[in-house]
């Protein structure tokens, strides 16, 4: 690593010039009309403006805009206007120059893009929740005017992630949370799959470095075997495609560490049972006299004549491309080694769109004026923003993410027109998709001429007719029926008064119930209820109480002295003391240095920390801390979905944390077991757990069917090391096939 402080001014300038020349070489290798003069002018201006400024790593600040510009050229594929904007993107925010200065020197277009980037400066999230939602709203609203604003912002985030190692631990967690929660899915939605994958992997690397390194090592060890499998798999395909006279390229794609980790978590399997590490991509150069889509189908036919396809895993995104413009044929076939292998078939043009995303076909570059599916998506997002008043940042971003993550289904109107909707859309969602008034007055629908309720989930191929009545008006439970962001946003706006009244009613119910127990509605007492009912925020709980979904009949036991610990010997830590305790003891609240890693020790237990019920971390799990409104620190697993929301929305309250416990206290966890049923098996399992490991068992739940059993055991352990050792030793019992920890 370079020690920038030891460089002489001449060496530093030489380094900067060398990096800028590399940018010019990257640009010269593109097909864009060469406008080197204005790019050089932008560089000289930015270099002068940032003179003397440095990044946290010590490098000259100008190195960051140059790096962003190189990403803009090489990985997004944009031209001179975007390169200049990337070089200038921090000038207005960090120096005395204004957007008017930029416009005077570089024209209105570059000034407009730089202005858009300045408005959302410092990341899309500010220090306050209200500012977070507003900044993100600004970001999204820039998309239809000039998509280059968000593309350069994506490049900016990618370079920040690549250089994240120089940031303090807590800042790393804030940035990785934002990246995984918003930027990675946004990159996917815009079609930048390579950038999306890198953002996810870098976030994973900084959040859980030990697991990342372990998976990297295992992938390296498996690499020779995967290469052999790839060569064996493609030989017969090459022979057949050669006989057809096709020009093509066949590439292998190895699953990323983050994707492997997510699969291990979702399926509860070890690395050795992730069998789809290898995927194959075939990129065809279409014959001049033939249609590229027809060529792809011929290649599909060739592959499936050699290898048997999986009946449920063929995806045709050529006939109906994804919203982000992605086109390809995907087919999963049984390979020679007995493993399923996914094959992606694309033309060169389709591959360009897959690699470059929106930049490969956006109308400012192609000159097209027809409205694309992506335009429609942007329009729907704008409609969502315009028709809603979100009460907090998390509500806003949750709703927006419904748009980001949704896959698509295709349904038909009564006249036979095809419409694209997010998967899991209901009849009511489709009504709002057609028109707000149709949704507000919808009473039902006919699917394939059969009457269905508003909550009916639509499937691809359905023909849907919406039924309306002028006397119909939205009900509060419609919010639960809808799944799309647009419908939920319209309903929240329309029913805002009723929602607020229900929230107020639920709040009164809680306050009255707590008053009977002589408890005040403090953050601490409310958190007990939120944990008990498993809600992330108080408003959702108040709504459920008001609607009668949950009740407060038995909450007295939650606050009884003997019930303060949810489990026997489990720590449920509460950071800090109540105001009453503080005043009586005369001690000040604990001061926490957010820049340092907090070390959770046995001495801390019971004196300030609280374990999050949503993920229930135990010693050995990678964790982080979140400071809530009352100043308590709640400890979450780093891969907890709730923690990821908190990182992205309240990053200034995130603490980096680790464990330093010494096996004094035990923690409750659950393992699942499956295998072949046989006499005496339960006794063998209990012997290993109780006798060999002296682990206490809270409960056992087993079921047997047709000679196969599966079940769960709740046990008390000291750390993840105990669980791993126990699982490995249980697997030595021949009848057991799987043993794994579950959340």
Secondary structure as UniProt FT lines:
FT   HELIX           4..6
FT   HELIX           9..28
FT   HELIX           36..49
FT   TURN            50..52
FT   TURN            56..57
FT   HELIX           62..71
FT   HELIX           72..76
FT   HELIX           80..88
FT   TURN            89..90
FT   HELIX           91..94
FT   HELIX           99..106
FT   HELIX           108..119
FT   HELIX           129..141
FT   TURN            142..145
FT   HELIX           148..162
FT   HELIX           164..166
FT   HELIX           169..178
FT   HELIX           179..183
FT   HELIX           184..189
FT   TURN            190..191
FT   HELIX           193..207
FT   HELIX           209..243
FT   TURN            244..245
FT   STRAND          247..254
FT   HELIX           257..267
FT   HELIX           271..273
FT   STRAND          278..285
FT   TURN            288..289
FT   HELIX           292..306
FT   STRAND          309..316
FT   TURN            317..319
FT   TURN            323..324
FT   STRAND          329..334
FT   TURN            336..337
FT   STRAND          340..347
FT   HELIX           348..356
FT   HELIX           357..360
FT   HELIX           363..366
FT   HELIX           373..386
FT   HELIX           393..405
FT   STRAND          408..413
FT   TURN            414..415
FT   STRAND          418..422
FT   TURN            423..424
FT   HELIX           427..434
FT   HELIX           436..440
FT   STRAND          442..447
FT   TURN            448..449
FT   STRAND          450..452
FT   TURN            454..455
FT   TURN            460..461
FT   STRAND          463..468
FT   TURN            470..471
FT   TURN            476..477
FT   HELIX           478..481
FT   HELIX           485..494
FT   HELIX           496..516
FT   TURN            517..518
FT   HELIX           523..533
FT   HELIX           538..547
FT   TURN            553..554
FT   HELIX           555..559
FT   HELIX           561..563
FT   TURN            568..569
FT   HELIX           579..585
FT   TURN            594..595
FT   STRAND          598..601
FT   HELIX           602..604
FT   TURN            605..607
FT   STRAND          608..611
FT   TURN            613..615
FT   TURN            619..620
FT   STRAND          623..627
FT   TURN            629..630
FT   STRAND          633..637
FT   TURN            638..639
FT   HELIX           641..649
FT   HELIX           651..653
FT   STRAND          654..660
FT   STRAND          667..676
FT   TURN            679..680
FT   HELIX           681..686
FT   HELIX           687..692
FT   STRAND          697..705
FT   TURN            706..707
FT   STRAND          708..717
FT   HELIX           720..730
FT   TURN            731..732
FT   TURN            734..735
FT   STRAND          736..742
//
